[in-house]
Amino acid sequence: MKLPKIFKRDYVTTVSMILVVILIVLTFWFGLRFILKTEHPILAVASGSMEPVLYKGDLILVENSSLITRFDEILRCGDSHFL
């Protein structure tokens, strides 16, 4: 094979692999957003306030839960017997 053909083939392979990796990462990110129903599905713990369970820098999965909304509704309605 001629040298320019080899470089061209390697260039196309490299670019296509980079595009595939980007596509996989974006699919994973938006898939997690959809499944967990949250804007930011993966976050890092920013402070040591949750030690010894979670340490600063730990990664956590965040799920949007309707339980929080229900708790807010209970507090607004004054149904304190649930607390």
C-alpha positions as CSV (number, residue, x, y, z in Angstrom):
1,M,0.0,0.0,0.0
2,K,1.0,3.5,-0.6
3,L,1.9,5.6,2.4
4,P,-0.8,8.3,1.9
5,K,-3.5,5.7,1.7
6,I,-2.4,4.2,5.1
7,F,-2.5,7.6,6.7
8,K,-5.9,8.4,5.2
9,R,-7.4,5.1,6.4
10,D,-5.9,5.6,9.9
11,Y,-7.3,9.1,10.0
12,V,-10.8,8.0,9.0
13,T,-10.7,5.1,11.6
14,T,-9.6,7.5,14.4
15,V,-12.2,10.1,13.6
16,S,-15.0,7.5,13.4
17,M,-13.9,5.9,16.7
18,I,-13.9,9.3,18.4
19,L,-17.5,10.0,17.1
20,V,-18.6,6.6,18.3
21,V,-17.3,7.3,21.8
22,I,-18.9,10.7,21.9
23,L,-22.2,9.2,20.7
24,I,-22.0,6.5,23.5
25,V,-21.3,9.0,26.2
26,L,-24.1,11.3,25.1
27,T,-26.6,8.4,24.9
28,F,-25.6,7.2,28.4
29,W,-26.0,10.8,29.8
30,F,-29.3,11.5,28.2
31,G,-30.5,8.0,29.0
32,L,-29.7,8.5,32.7
33,R,-31.5,11.8,32.6
34,F,-34.6,10.2,31.2
35,I,-34.6,7.1,33.4
36,L,-33.9,9.0,36.6
37,K,-36.1,12.0,35.7
38,T,-33.6,14.6,36.8
39,E,-31.5,17.3,35.2
40,H,-28.2,16.1,36.7
41,P,-28.2,12.3,37.2
42,I,-24.6,12.1,38.4
43,L,-23.1,14.5,40.9
44,A,-20.0,14.7,43.1
45,V,-20.3,15.2,46.9
46,A,-19.0,18.8,47.4
47,S,-18.3,18.8,51.1
48,G,-17.5,16.5,54.0
49,S,-20.8,17.1,55.8
50,M,-22.1,13.6,55.0
51,E,-19.1,11.7,56.3
52,P,-18.6,8.8,57.2
53,V,-21.2,7.6,54.7
54,L,-20.2,9.8,51.8
55,Y,-16.9,11.5,51.4
56,K,-15.9,14.6,49.5
57,G,-15.5,13.7,45.8
58,D,-17.7,10.6,45.9
59,L,-20.0,10.3,42.9
60,I,-23.7,9.8,43.5
61,L,-26.6,9.0,41.3
62,V,-29.5,11.4,41.8
63,E,-33.1,10.3,41.2
64,N,-36.0,12.6,41.1
65,S,-38.6,11.2,43.5
66,S,-42.2,12.2,43.8
67,L,-41.9,11.5,47.5
68,I,-40.3,14.9,48.1
69,T,-43.3,16.6,46.3
70,R,-45.7,14.5,48.4
71,F,-43.8,15.6,51.6
72,D,-44.1,19.3,50.6
73,E,-47.8,18.8,50.0
74,I,-48.3,17.2,53.5
75,L,-46.5,20.1,55.1
76,R,-48.6,22.7,53.2
77,C,-51.9,21.0,54.1
78,G,-50.9,20.8,57.8
79,D,-51.2,17.0,58.0
80,S,-48.6,16.7,60.7
81,H,-49.7,13.3,61.8
82,F,-47.5,11.8,59.0
83,L,-44.4,13.3,60.6
